[in-house]
Amino acid sequence: TADELFALQQNARYQLARARRNQALCYPPQSNDRVAALGQAVEQLTKLRTQLADDEPLAHRVKIDQGAALRLMGNDIEATHVLSSLLDDSVPLATRQLARAELARVALDTRRASEALRFLTAARPAAGSNSAELEFALLETYVALWKTAAQETDAARYRQDAVDQLAMIEKRFGVYWARRGEWLVIGSASGDEGNLEILIRTADARFVKGQFDDETLKIYDEAAKLALLSGDLPKYLELAFRAAAVQQRRDDLKNAAERALELGRNLATRLSAGDPLQAKAALIHLQGIRWWREAQALAADAAPAGAELVAHYTEQLKLWPTQSTAAVAQVELAAAFEAAGDPAAALDLYRQVPQQDKLFPTALAGAIRTWPADVERWKQTFPTARDGYPAKDLVAYFRMAIAPPDEPLPLQFSDTDRTAALGGARLLLQLTTDGYSAAEELLRGALLGSPHESAPWKQSAQALLVVALAGQSSQRGEAVQIVAQLGEDSPAQLLEMLGGLTELAHASSPEVKAELAALQLSALERLRPQRAKLEAAQQVALARIEAEALVAAGRRDEALAAYEKLAQEQPHSAAVQQGFAELLSAGQDRATMERALAQWRVVAQGSRPQTERWFRAKYEVAHLNYRLGDKAQAAQLIKYLEVTPPGLDATPLKRQFLELLQQCEP
């Protein structure tokens, strides 16, 4: 309609006038460009006033902007006249509040800040108004009074009023008004004004803008110091950590780490044990350790797990043993020990992670991964164990990971339960001589509690179960039955089972070896069609297992033929060459012993001097010379080794060497 088109036209003209005013604000005060743009805005707004009735909503908005433009031009008298006409009670409250805000700014422009304060607070509710412009004008007034106060006490009071008003604006009107107020307050503060809130806002504003320089760091440090002096520990924590974060952003990781570590220590000593801030202090200290590790990693001479790193993590665990960071520290330090080649220390830490912690699955996997490397230490701890760990220690850890020892295994196994069952069973079979029944319990429970698990997982569990059953004389019949039922499409699982049976056979009597060999040969027949799916190294391992199974089964000629063929195919495999030599050494006829002597010399030539394999080969050469009747040659070799650095002290075979030498001498 014509009325709607007229209203649209007037609104467009009003927006154009506002655009002129905003354009004016982009130019320096008193500049010709600013004056010209404001003049155009006033002209447009004055013309609009004559075309609009006083009761039209747009008329009020036009008057507000006209008064603001006149004020910006310095025409305070006319601005006051236009704006004062909007203070009548017949005018909507929102418009009256906007007019009051602009009138207060007129007073501020003419250095009448006290008058502006009285004018703004006269009709303002005690809890504040709902007008962002009015409240912002009050903030501008407090800032003006602060900057013009003659006495420091008055300046401090108005400065605090400004800070409080800014906090209220931020809470009530949001980010836009808060940022405008923040820059007003920050821009009015001088560097030596120690108001905590202003320092915080100043530093945070610089941080958000990416100004990670000395000035930002200095402000944060000063703010943190004030917060600490005032006893505000939450703010102290926050500000001191932001200072550390500034250093981290500046790539000064060493200083960032030192700051975070020291902050954590300070808070730990100042806070009571149950204080919620302890959790934050622990996290900050942990972040300091991570920054320290990152700094060390960038250093040329960095060590994955040095004494200083251990000290930092130890401090974390000592100061906050019950915080959630304890498990994180244990896992991270364990991983560092693992990377540094100290799996025993890593294992100790992995085992300390509580079962209820979310990092327990990670720790469990780490324990499974590092446990075998700790065999020697457990041999020393438990000298009565024939070899490896005592089964009870393994059982206690992995059984507890699934269910308490006095409770049955769960009917449904979780992923963590399955990891614990397979990992624990595998270690029991690898490292102990008395853990077969315990491994059986874990594996049976896992199979029963995982009816919907994938076929490869089930076959892997069944393969381990065969070894667990084969280790118990009363259960070998069932092991045979399971082998007959194992799928042929899982060669890797079958190979693992065969390897486990071989390890079991090494520590068994000849009768049991024969039984296990029959079981292995049966499984080998099932695996034969799938051998091509195995990797080259796996095929070599399988050939060795088959040869050793043939020996245990009494089929020595077949075993020798198989090993000789394998040795020819794998001339650079030290394990294969040594295995062939060991098989030949078991022969009693002179021809076989001479072949064994030649083969051990091949092993010695292919081994690095002074290594365990090299000494073993030298011993076997000397021993075969003795068996063949050449005692002088055997004695000469041993004496040569004895006087050649580092001598026989470098090998655990020293006693055997000396006993053989004694037998060779008249």
ROSE-499766 format. One record per residue (C-alpha): x, y, z; residue in one letter. Coordinates in steps of 0.1 Angstrom, whole numbers. Layout:
BEGIN
[vexnu [X,Y,Z],'A'];
...
END
This chain:
BEGIN
[vexnu [0,0,0],'T'];
[vexnu [10,36,-3],'A'];
[vexnu [13,39,35],'D'];
[vexnu [36,9,36],'E'];
[vexnu [57,22,8],'L'];
[vexnu [60,56,26],'F'];
[vexnu [70,39,58],'A'];
[vexnu [96,18,40],'L'];
[vexnu [110,49,23],'Q'];
[vexnu [113,68,57],'Q'];
[vexnu [130,38,73],'N'];
[vexnu [155,35,45],'A'];
[vexnu [163,72,49],'R'];
[vexnu [167,67,87],'Y'];
[vexnu [191,38,82],'Q'];
[vexnu [211,59,57],'L'];
[vexnu [214,87,82],'A'];
[vexnu [226,62,108],'R'];
[vexnu [251,49,83],'A'];
[vexnu [264,85,79],'R'];
[vexnu [268,88,116],'R'];
[vexnu [287,56,119],'N'];
[vexnu [309,65,90],'Q'];
[vexnu [317,98,109],'A'];
[vexnu [330,77,138],'L'];
[vexnu [356,61,116],'C'];
[vexnu [373,95,111],'Y'];
[vexnu [394,113,138],'P'];
[vexnu [376,138,161],'P'];
[vexnu [373,173,147],'Q'];
[vexnu [385,162,113],'S'];
[vexnu [367,177,82],'N'];
[vexnu [356,142,71],'D'];
[vexnu [340,136,105],'R'];
[vexnu [322,169,106],'V'];
[vexnu [309,165,70],'A'];
[vexnu [295,130,76],'A'];
[vexnu [279,141,109],'L'];
[vexnu [264,171,91],'G'];
[vexnu [248,149,64],'Q'];
[vexnu [234,126,92],'A'];
[vexnu [219,156,111],'V'];
[vexnu [205,170,79],'E'];
[vexnu [188,137,70],'Q'];
[vexnu [174,132,105],'L'];
[vexnu [161,168,108],'T'];
[vexnu [142,164,75],'K'];
[vexnu [128,131,87],'L'];
[vexnu [115,147,119],'R'];
[vexnu [94,171,99],'T'];
[vexnu [78,142,79],'Q'];
[vexnu [69,120,109],'L'];
[vexnu [42,124,135],'A'];
[vexnu [54,126,171],'D'];
[vexnu [35,94,180],'D'];
[vexnu [51,73,153],'E'];
[vexnu [77,48,167],'P'];
[vexnu [102,58,141],'L'];
[vexnu [100,94,153],'A'];
[vexnu [114,86,187],'H'];
[vexnu [143,67,171],'R'];
[vexnu [150,96,148],'V'];
[vexnu [152,120,177],'K'];
[vexnu [176,97,197],'I'];
[vexnu [200,95,167],'D'];
[vexnu [196,132,159],'Q'];
[vexnu [205,141,195],'G'];
[vexnu [235,118,194],'A'];
[vexnu [247,132,161],'A'];
[vexnu [243,168,174],'L'];
[vexnu [263,158,205],'R'];
[vexnu [291,144,185],'L'];
[vexnu [292,176,165],'M'];
[vexnu [296,196,197],'G'];
[vexnu [262,212,196],'N'];
[vexnu [254,204,232],'D'];
[vexnu [225,229,236],'I'];
[vexnu [205,217,206],'E'];
[vexnu [213,180,215],'A'];
[vexnu [200,186,250],'T'];
[vexnu [168,203,236],'H'];
[vexnu [160,174,213],'V'];
[vexnu [168,146,238],'L'];
[vexnu [149,163,267],'S'];
[vexnu [117,161,247],'S'];
[vexnu [118,124,251],'L'];
[vexnu [118,123,289],'L'];
[vexnu [80,128,291],'D'];
[vexnu [61,99,307],'D'];
[vexnu [41,95,276],'S'];
[vexnu [72,83,258],'V'];
[vexnu [79,45,261],'P'];
[vexnu [103,36,289],'L'];
[vexnu [129,21,265],'A'];
[vexnu [131,54,246],'T'];
[vexnu [133,75,278],'R'];
[vexnu [163,53,289],'Q'];
[vexnu [181,58,256],'L'];
[vexnu [175,96,258],'A'];
[vexnu [187,96,294],'R'];
[vexnu [219,78,284],'A'];
[vexnu [226,103,256],'E'];
[vexnu [219,133,279],'L'];
[vexnu [244,118,304],'A'];
[vexnu [270,117,276],'R'];
[vexnu [263,154,268],'V'];
[vexnu [271,161,304],'A'];
[vexnu [303,140,302],'L'];
[vexnu [314,158,270],'D'];
[vexnu [311,191,289],'T'];
[vexnu [330,178,319],'R'];
[vexnu [300,175,342],'R'];
[vexnu [305,139,353],'A'];
[vexnu [290,143,388],'S'];
[vexnu [259,158,372],'E'];
[vexnu [257,129,348],'A'];
[vexnu [260,104,377],'L'];
[vexnu [231,121,396],'R'];
[vexnu [210,123,364],'F'];
[vexnu [215,86,356],'L'];
[vexnu [209,72,391],'T'];
[vexnu [178,94,398],'A'];
[vexnu [153,72,379],'A'];
[vexnu [174,40,378],'R'];
[vexnu [162,10,399],'P'];
[vexnu [187,-1,426],'A'];
[vexnu [192,-35,408],'A'];
[vexnu [199,-17,375],'G'];
[vexnu [178,-11,344],'S'];
[vexnu [171,-33,315],'N'];
[vexnu [187,-8,291],'S'];
[vexnu [222,-17,279],'A'];
[vexnu [228,18,267],'E'];
[vexnu [218,34,300],'L'];
[vexnu [240,10,320],'E'];
[vexnu [269,16,296],'F'];
[vexnu [265,53,300],'A'];
[vexnu [267,48,337],'L'];
[vexnu [300,28,332],'L'];
[vexnu [313,57,311],'E'];
[vexnu [304,80,339],'T'];
[vexnu [323,60,365],'Y'];
[vexnu [353,59,343],'V'];
[vexnu [352,97,338],'A'];
[vexnu [349,102,376],'L'];
[vexnu [378,78,382],'W'];
[vexnu [401,95,357],'K'];
[vexnu [393,130,370],'T'];
[vexnu [392,123,408],'A'];
[vexnu [415,146,427],'A'];
[vexnu [421,121,456],'Q'];
[vexnu [435,86,452],'E'];
[vexnu [408,72,475],'T'];
[vexnu [381,87,453],'D'];
[vexnu [398,74,422],'A'];
[vexnu [400,39,437],'A'];
[vexnu [363,40,447],'R'];
[vexnu [352,50,412],'Y'];
[vexnu [376,26,396],'R'];
[vexnu [360,-2,416],'Q'];
[vexnu [325,11,407],'D'];
[vexnu [335,9,371],'A'];
[vexnu [348,-27,375],'V'];
[vexnu [316,-38,393],'D'];
[vexnu [295,-21,366],'Q'];
[vexnu [314,-39,339],'L'];
[vexnu [309,-72,356],'A'];
[vexnu [271,-65,358],'M'];
[vexnu [269,-55,321],'I'];
[vexnu [288,-87,311],'E'];
[vexnu [264,-108,331],'K'];
[vexnu [232,-91,321],'R'];
[vexnu [238,-80,285],'F'];
[vexnu [263,-105,271],'G'];
[vexnu [296,-105,251],'V'];
[vexnu [291,-75,228],'Y'];
[vexnu [285,-50,256],'W'];
[vexnu [311,-66,278],'A'];
[vexnu [338,-62,252],'R'];
[vexnu [329,-26,246],'R'];
[vexnu [330,-19,283],'G'];
[vexnu [362,-39,287],'E'];
[vexnu [381,-18,261],'W'];
[vexnu [368,13,278],'L'];
[vexnu [380,3,312],'V'];
[vexnu [413,-12,300],'I'];
[vexnu [420,18,278],'G'];
[vexnu [415,41,309],'S'];
[vexnu [438,22,332],'A'];
[vexnu [475,31,336],'S'];
[vexnu [502,5,340],'G'];
[vexnu [508,11,377],'D'];
[vexnu [472,8,388],'E'];
[vexnu [471,-25,408],'G'];
[vexnu [434,-33,404],'N'];
[vexnu [431,-71,401],'L'];
[vexnu [400,-71,379],'E'];
[vexnu [415,-46,355],'I'];
[vexnu [448,-64,353],'L'];
[vexnu [430,-97,345],'I'];
[vexnu [409,-81,318],'R'];
[vexnu [439,-64,303],'T'];
[vexnu [460,-95,302],'A'];
[vexnu [431,-117,289],'D'];
[vexnu [424,-92,261],'A'];
[vexnu [460,-93,250],'R'];
[vexnu [460,-131,252],'F'];
[vexnu [428,-134,230],'V'];
[vexnu [445,-111,205],'K'];
[vexnu [476,-134,204],'G'];
[vexnu [499,-109,221],'Q'];
[vexnu [521,-134,238],'F'];
[vexnu [548,-109,247],'D'];
[vexnu [567,-97,278],'D'];
[vexnu [540,-72,286],'E'];
[vexnu [512,-98,287],'T'];
[vexnu [534,-121,309],'L'];
[vexnu [542,-92,332],'K'];
[vexnu [505,-83,337],'I'];
[vexnu [496,-119,344],'Y'];
[vexnu [524,-122,369],'D'];
[vexnu [513,-90,387],'E'];
[vexnu [477,-102,387],'A'];
[vexnu [486,-136,401],'A'];
[vexnu [507,-119,428],'K'];
[vexnu [478,-97,438],'L'];
[vexnu [454,-126,439],'A'];
[vexnu [478,-146,461],'L'];
[vexnu [482,-116,485],'L'];
[vexnu [444,-112,487],'S'];
[vexnu [440,-149,495],'G'];
[vexnu [421,-156,463],'D'];
[vexnu [436,-190,455],'L'];
[vexnu [412,-199,427],'P'];
[vexnu [422,-167,408],'K'];
[vexnu [458,-172,417],'Y'];
[vexnu [457,-207,402],'L'];
[vexnu [440,-194,370],'E'];
[vexnu [463,-164,364],'L'];
[vexnu [496,-181,372],'A'];
[vexnu [487,-210,348],'F'];
[vexnu [478,-185,321],'R'];
[vexnu [512,-169,326],'A'];
[vexnu [527,-204,320],'A'];
[vexnu [505,-208,290],'A'];
[vexnu [519,-175,276],'V'];
[vexnu [554,-190,278],'Q'];
[vexnu [542,-222,261],'Q'];
[vexnu [527,-202,233],'R'];
[vexnu [561,-184,230],'R'];
[vexnu [577,-219,226],'D'];
[vexnu [596,-214,259],'D'];
[vexnu [585,-249,270],'L'];
[vexnu [612,-251,297],'K'];
[vexnu [599,-220,315],'N'];
[vexnu [563,-230,310],'A'];
[vexnu [570,-263,326],'A'];
[vexnu [589,-248,355],'E'];
[vexnu [560,-224,362],'R'];
[vexnu [533,-251,360],'A'];
[vexnu [553,-275,383],'L'];
[vexnu [560,-248,408],'E'];
[vexnu [524,-236,408],'L'];
[vexnu [512,-272,415],'G'];
[vexnu [536,-275,444],'R'];
[vexnu [526,-241,459],'N'];
[vexnu [489,-250,457],'L'];
[vexnu [495,-285,472],'A'];
[vexnu [510,-270,503],'T'];
[vexnu [485,-242,507],'R'];
[vexnu [453,-262,501],'L'];
[vexnu [437,-287,525],'S'];
[vexnu [436,-323,515],'A'];
[vexnu [399,-323,505],'G'];
[vexnu [399,-289,488],'D'];
[vexnu [384,-292,452],'P'];
[vexnu [412,-270,439],'L'];
[vexnu [436,-299,446],'Q'];
[vexnu [423,-316,415],'A'];
[vexnu [432,-285,394],'K'];
[vexnu [466,-282,410],'A'];
[vexnu [473,-319,401],'A'];
[vexnu [463,-313,365],'L'];
[vexnu [485,-282,363],'I'];
[vexnu [514,-301,377],'H'];
[vexnu [508,-329,352],'L'];
[vexnu [507,-304,324],'Q'];
[vexnu [540,-291,336],'G'];
[vexnu [555,-326,333],'I'];
[vexnu [542,-329,298],'R'];
[vexnu [557,-295,288],'W'];
[vexnu [589,-306,304],'W'];
[vexnu [589,-338,284],'R'];
[vexnu [582,-319,252],'E'];
[vexnu [611,-296,260],'A'];
[vexnu [634,-325,266],'Q'];
[vexnu [623,-342,234],'A'];
[vexnu [634,-312,215],'L'];
[vexnu [668,-312,231],'A'];
[vexnu [696,-330,213],'A'];
[vexnu [706,-351,244],'D'];
[vexnu [671,-360,255],'A'];
[vexnu [665,-393,273],'A'];
[vexnu [630,-409,273],'P'];
[vexnu [630,-415,310],'A'];
[vexnu [657,-397,329],'G'];
[vexnu [661,-392,366],'A'];
[vexnu [645,-357,365],'E'];
[vexnu [614,-370,347],'L'];
[vexnu [610,-398,372],'V'];
[vexnu [613,-373,400],'A'];
[vexnu [586,-351,385],'H'];
[vexnu [562,-380,382],'Y'];
[vexnu [571,-393,416],'T'];
[vexnu [563,-359,430],'E'];
[vexnu [529,-360,413],'Q'];
[vexnu [521,-393,428],'L'];
[vexnu [533,-383,462],'K'];
[vexnu [514,-350,463],'L'];
[vexnu [481,-362,448],'W'];
[vexnu [479,-400,453],'P'];
[vexnu [441,-401,453],'T'];
[vexnu [434,-377,424],'Q'];
[vexnu [425,-389,389],'S'];
[vexnu [459,-377,377],'T'];
[vexnu [476,-405,396],'A'];
[vexnu [467,-432,371],'A'];
[vexnu [476,-408,342],'V'];
[vexnu [510,-402,358],'A'];
[vexnu [515,-440,363],'Q'];
[vexnu [506,-448,327],'V'];
[vexnu [527,-420,312],'E'];
[vexnu [558,-428,333],'L'];
[vexnu [554,-465,325],'A'];
[vexnu [553,-457,288],'A'];
[vexnu [585,-436,292],'A'];
[vexnu [602,-465,310],'F'];
[vexnu [591,-488,282],'E'];
[vexnu [605,-465,256],'A'];
[vexnu [637,-462,275],'A'];
[vexnu [641,-500,275],'G'];
[vexnu [632,-506,312],'D'];
[vexnu [601,-529,310],'P'];
[vexnu [604,-540,346],'A'];
[vexnu [599,-505,359],'A'];
[vexnu [571,-500,334],'A'];
[vexnu [554,-532,346],'L'];
[vexnu [555,-520,382],'D'];
[vexnu [537,-488,373],'L'];
[vexnu [511,-504,350],'Y'];
[vexnu [502,-528,378],'R'];
[vexnu [495,-500,402],'Q'];
[vexnu [467,-485,381],'V'];
[vexnu [434,-493,399],'P'];
[vexnu [409,-515,381],'Q'];
[vexnu [381,-489,384],'Q'];
[vexnu [401,-462,366],'D'];
[vexnu [393,-455,330],'K'];
[vexnu [429,-460,321],'L'];
[vexnu [429,-495,334],'F'];
[vexnu [425,-511,300],'P'];
[vexnu [456,-492,288],'T'];
[vexnu [475,-503,319],'A'];
[vexnu [464,-539,314],'L'];
[vexnu [476,-539,279],'A'];
[vexnu [509,-524,290],'G'];
[vexnu [513,-551,318],'A'];
[vexnu [507,-578,292],'I'];
[vexnu [532,-562,269],'R'];
[vexnu [560,-557,294],'T'];
[vexnu [555,-587,318],'W'];
[vexnu [577,-613,300],'P'];
[vexnu [607,-590,301],'A'];
[vexnu [606,-591,339],'D'];
[vexnu [612,-629,342],'V'];
[vexnu [648,-627,356],'E'];
[vexnu [638,-603,384],'R'];
[vexnu [610,-627,394],'W'];
[vexnu [634,-656,394],'K'];
[vexnu [654,-638,420],'Q'];
[vexnu [624,-628,440],'T'];
[vexnu [610,-664,440],'F'];
[vexnu [641,-686,439],'P'];
[vexnu [620,-717,446],'T'];
[vexnu [601,-714,413],'A'];
[vexnu [616,-736,387],'R'];
[vexnu [615,-708,361],'D'];
[vexnu [596,-677,353],'G'];
[vexnu [570,-662,376],'Y'];
[vexnu [551,-680,402],'P'];
[vexnu [517,-687,387],'A'];
[vexnu [499,-673,418],'K'];
[vexnu [512,-638,411],'D'];
[vexnu [500,-638,375],'L'];
[vexnu [467,-653,385],'V'];
[vexnu [461,-628,412],'A'];
[vexnu [466,-598,388],'Y'];
[vexnu [446,-611,358],'F'];
[vexnu [419,-628,378],'R'];
[vexnu [413,-596,398],'M'];
[vexnu [410,-577,365],'A'];
[vexnu [380,-598,356],'I'];
[vexnu [364,-606,390],'A'];
[vexnu [374,-608,427],'P'];
[vexnu [392,-640,436],'P'];
[vexnu [364,-652,458],'D'];
[vexnu [337,-647,431],'E'];
[vexnu [331,-667,400],'P'];
[vexnu [339,-654,366],'L'];
[vexnu [312,-632,350],'P'];
[vexnu [286,-648,327],'L'];
[vexnu [293,-620,302],'Q'];
[vexnu [328,-608,294],'F'];
[vexnu [336,-572,285],'S'];
[vexnu [364,-562,261],'D'];
[vexnu [387,-556,291],'T'];
[vexnu [378,-590,305],'D'];
[vexnu [387,-607,273],'R'];
[vexnu [420,-589,271],'T'];
[vexnu [428,-599,307],'A'];
[vexnu [418,-635,301],'A'];
[vexnu [438,-640,269],'L'];
[vexnu [468,-620,280],'G'];
[vexnu [469,-636,314],'G'];
[vexnu [465,-671,300],'A'];
[vexnu [492,-665,274],'R'];
[vexnu [517,-653,300],'L'];
[vexnu [508,-682,324],'L'];
[vexnu [517,-706,295],'L'];
[vexnu [548,-687,285],'Q'];
[vexnu [563,-679,319],'L'];
[vexnu [553,-706,344],'T'];
[vexnu [555,-743,348],'T'];
[vexnu [525,-745,372],'D'];
[vexnu [499,-722,356],'G'];
[vexnu [481,-746,332],'Y'];
[vexnu [450,-751,352],'S'];
[vexnu [447,-713,360],'A'];
[vexnu [451,-705,322],'A'];
[vexnu [424,-731,315],'E'];
[vexnu [400,-714,339],'E'];
[vexnu [406,-680,323],'L'];
[vexnu [402,-693,288],'L'];
[vexnu [371,-714,294],'R'];
[vexnu [355,-684,312],'G'];
[vexnu [363,-661,283],'A'];
[vexnu [349,-685,257],'L'];
[vexnu [317,-691,277],'L'];
[vexnu [313,-654,284],'G'];
[vexnu [318,-643,248],'S'];
[vexnu [293,-662,227],'P'];
[vexnu [290,-635,201],'H'];
[vexnu [327,-627,197],'E'];
[vexnu [343,-630,163],'S'];
[vexnu [355,-664,150],'A'];
[vexnu [392,-654,149],'P'];
[vexnu [391,-644,186],'W'];
[vexnu [375,-677,196],'K'];
[vexnu [400,-697,176],'Q'];
[vexnu [429,-678,192],'S'];
[vexnu [414,-686,227],'A'];
[vexnu [409,-722,217],'Q'];
[vexnu [445,-725,205],'A'];
[vexnu [457,-713,238],'L'];
[vexnu [433,-736,256],'L'];
[vexnu [449,-766,238],'V'];
[vexnu [483,-757,253],'V'];
[vexnu [467,-752,287],'A'];
[vexnu [451,-786,285],'L'];
[vexnu [481,-803,271],'A'];
[vexnu [501,-792,301],'G'];
[vexnu [479,-813,323],'Q'];
[vexnu [482,-850,318],'S'];
[vexnu [446,-856,327],'S'];
[vexnu [433,-832,301],'Q'];
[vexnu [454,-841,270],'R'];
[vexnu [426,-861,256],'G'];
[vexnu [404,-830,254],'E'];
[vexnu [433,-811,238],'A'];
[vexnu [434,-837,210],'V'];
[vexnu [396,-833,205],'Q'];
[vexnu [399,-795,203],'I'];
[vexnu [428,-798,178],'V'];
[vexnu [405,-820,156],'A'];
[vexnu [378,-793,157],'Q'];
[vexnu [400,-762,152],'L'];
[vexnu [393,-743,120],'G'];
[vexnu [418,-745,92],'E'];
[vexnu [413,-708,82],'D'];
[vexnu [432,-694,112],'S'];
[vexnu [469,-704,105],'P'];
[vexnu [483,-676,128],'A'];
[vexnu [463,-690,158],'Q'];
[vexnu [474,-726,150],'L'];
[vexnu [510,-715,148],'L'];
[vexnu [507,-698,182],'E'];
[vexnu [493,-730,196],'M'];
[vexnu [521,-751,181],'L'];
[vexnu [547,-727,195],'G'];
[vexnu [532,-731,229],'G'];
[vexnu [532,-768,227],'L'];
[vexnu [569,-767,217],'T'];
[vexnu [578,-746,248],'E'];
[vexnu [558,-770,269],'L'];
[vexnu [577,-800,254],'A'];
[vexnu [611,-785,262],'H'];
[vexnu [604,-788,299],'A'];
[vexnu [586,-822,297],'S'];
[vexnu [597,-858,302],'S'];
[vexnu [604,-879,270],'P'];
[vexnu [570,-897,274],'E'];
[vexnu [551,-864,276],'V'];
[vexnu [572,-850,247],'K'];
[vexnu [560,-879,226],'A'];
[vexnu [524,-872,234],'E'];
[vexnu [528,-835,227],'L'];
[vexnu [546,-843,195],'A'];
[vexnu [517,-864,183],'A'];
[vexnu [493,-835,191],'L'];
[vexnu [516,-811,172],'Q'];
[vexnu [519,-833,141],'L'];
[vexnu [481,-837,140],'S'];
[vexnu [477,-799,141],'A'];
[vexnu [504,-795,115],'L'];
[vexnu [484,-817,91],'E'];
[vexnu [454,-794,96],'R'];
[vexnu [476,-764,90],'L'];
[vexnu [494,-777,59],'R'];
[vexnu [468,-765,33],'P'];
[vexnu [470,-730,48],'Q'];
[vexnu [508,-726,50],'R'];
[vexnu [509,-702,21],'A'];
[vexnu [489,-677,41],'K'];
[vexnu [517,-674,66],'L'];
[vexnu [545,-648,63],'E'];
[vexnu [580,-660,55],'A'];
[vexnu [592,-657,91],'A'];
[vexnu [561,-677,103],'Q'];
[vexnu [568,-704,77],'Q'];
[vexnu [603,-708,90],'V'];
[vexnu [591,-710,126],'A'];
[vexnu [565,-736,115],'L'];
[vexnu [592,-757,98],'A'];
[vexnu [613,-756,130],'R'];
[vexnu [583,-767,151],'I'];
[vexnu [577,-796,127],'E'];
[vexnu [613,-807,128],'A'];
[vexnu [613,-807,166],'E'];
[vexnu [580,-825,168],'A'];
[vexnu [594,-852,145],'L'];
[vexnu [624,-856,169],'V'];
[vexnu [602,-859,199],'A'];
[vexnu [580,-884,181],'A'];
[vexnu [611,-906,175],'G'];
[vexnu [612,-899,138],'R'];
[vexnu [648,-887,138],'R'];
[vexnu [657,-893,102],'D'];
[vexnu [627,-873,90],'E'];
[vexnu [636,-845,114],'A'];
[vexnu [671,-843,102],'L'];
[vexnu [660,-842,66],'A'];
[vexnu [635,-814,74],'A'];
[vexnu [661,-794,93],'Y'];
[vexnu [688,-798,67],'E'];
[vexnu [664,-786,40],'K'];
[vexnu [654,-756,62],'L'];
[vexnu [691,-748,69],'A'];
[vexnu [698,-747,32],'Q'];
[vexnu [668,-725,25],'E'];
[vexnu [676,-701,54],'Q'];
[vexnu [714,-698,54],'P'];
[vexnu [713,-664,72],'H'];
[vexnu [689,-674,99],'S'];
[vexnu [709,-678,131],'A'];
[vexnu [680,-695,149],'A'];
[vexnu [676,-721,121],'V'];
[vexnu [713,-728,119],'Q'];
[vexnu [716,-732,157],'Q'];
[vexnu [685,-755,157],'G'];
[vexnu [700,-777,131],'F'];
[vexnu [733,-779,151],'A'];
[vexnu [714,-788,183],'E'];
[vexnu [696,-816,165],'L'];
[vexnu [729,-830,151],'L'];
[vexnu [745,-828,185],'S'];
[vexnu [720,-852,199],'A'];
[vexnu [734,-879,175],'G'];
[vexnu [758,-905,189],'Q'];
[vexnu [775,-919,158],'D'];
[vexnu [808,-903,147],'R'];
[vexnu [795,-892,113],'A'];
[vexnu [766,-872,129],'T'];
[vexnu [789,-857,155],'M'];
[vexnu [813,-845,128],'E'];
[vexnu [784,-829,110],'R'];
[vexnu [774,-813,142],'A'];
[vexnu [809,-799,147],'L'];
[vexnu [809,-784,113],'A'];
[vexnu [774,-769,118],'Q'];
[vexnu [784,-753,152],'W'];
[vexnu [814,-737,135],'R'];
[vexnu [789,-722,109],'V'];
[vexnu [768,-709,138],'V'];
[vexnu [799,-693,155],'A'];
[vexnu [811,-677,122],'Q'];
[vexnu [776,-662,118],'G'];
[vexnu [773,-648,153],'S'];
[vexnu [787,-616,167],'R'];
[vexnu [817,-623,190],'P'];
[vexnu [811,-624,228],'Q'];
[vexnu [774,-627,224],'T'];
[vexnu [754,-655,241],'E'];
[vexnu [750,-675,208],'R'];
[vexnu [787,-671,200],'W'];
[vexnu [798,-685,234],'F'];
[vexnu [773,-713,231],'R'];
[vexnu [787,-723,197],'A'];
[vexnu [823,-722,209],'K'];
[vexnu [813,-744,239],'Y'];
[vexnu [796,-769,216],'E'];
[vexnu [826,-770,193],'V'];
[vexnu [849,-777,222],'A'];
[vexnu [825,-803,236],'H'];
[vexnu [822,-821,203],'L'];
[vexnu [860,-822,199],'N'];
[vexnu [861,-838,233],'Y'];
[vexnu [834,-864,223],'R'];
[vexnu [853,-872,191],'L'];
[vexnu [884,-878,212],'G'];
[vexnu [904,-847,203],'D'];
[vexnu [908,-834,239],'K'];
[vexnu [939,-813,231],'A'];
[vexnu [919,-793,205],'Q'];
[vexnu [891,-788,229],'A'];
[vexnu [914,-777,257],'A'];
[vexnu [933,-753,233],'Q'];
[vexnu [901,-736,223],'L'];
[vexnu [889,-731,259],'I'];
[vexnu [923,-717,270],'K'];
[vexnu [923,-693,241],'Y'];
[vexnu [889,-680,251],'L'];
[vexnu [900,-678,287],'E'];
[vexnu [930,-655,279],'V'];
[vexnu [913,-634,252],'T'];
[vexnu [895,-603,266],'P'];
[vexnu [869,-602,281],'P'];
[vexnu [876,-639,289],'G'];
[vexnu [851,-664,302],'L'];
[vexnu [837,-639,328],'D'];
[vexnu [815,-625,300],'A'];
[vexnu [794,-657,296],'T'];
[vexnu [771,-676,320],'P'];
[vexnu [787,-708,304],'L'];
[vexnu [820,-702,323],'K'];
[vexnu [814,-731,348],'R'];
[vexnu [807,-755,319],'Q'];
[vexnu [838,-744,300],'F'];
[vexnu [860,-749,331],'L'];
[vexnu [845,-783,339],'E'];
[vexnu [851,-794,303],'L'];
[vexnu [887,-781,304],'L'];
[vexnu [893,-801,336],'Q'];
[vexnu [880,-833,318],'Q'];
[vexnu [903,-826,288],'C'];
[vexnu [935,-822,309],'E'];
[vexnu [954,-854,320],'P'];
END
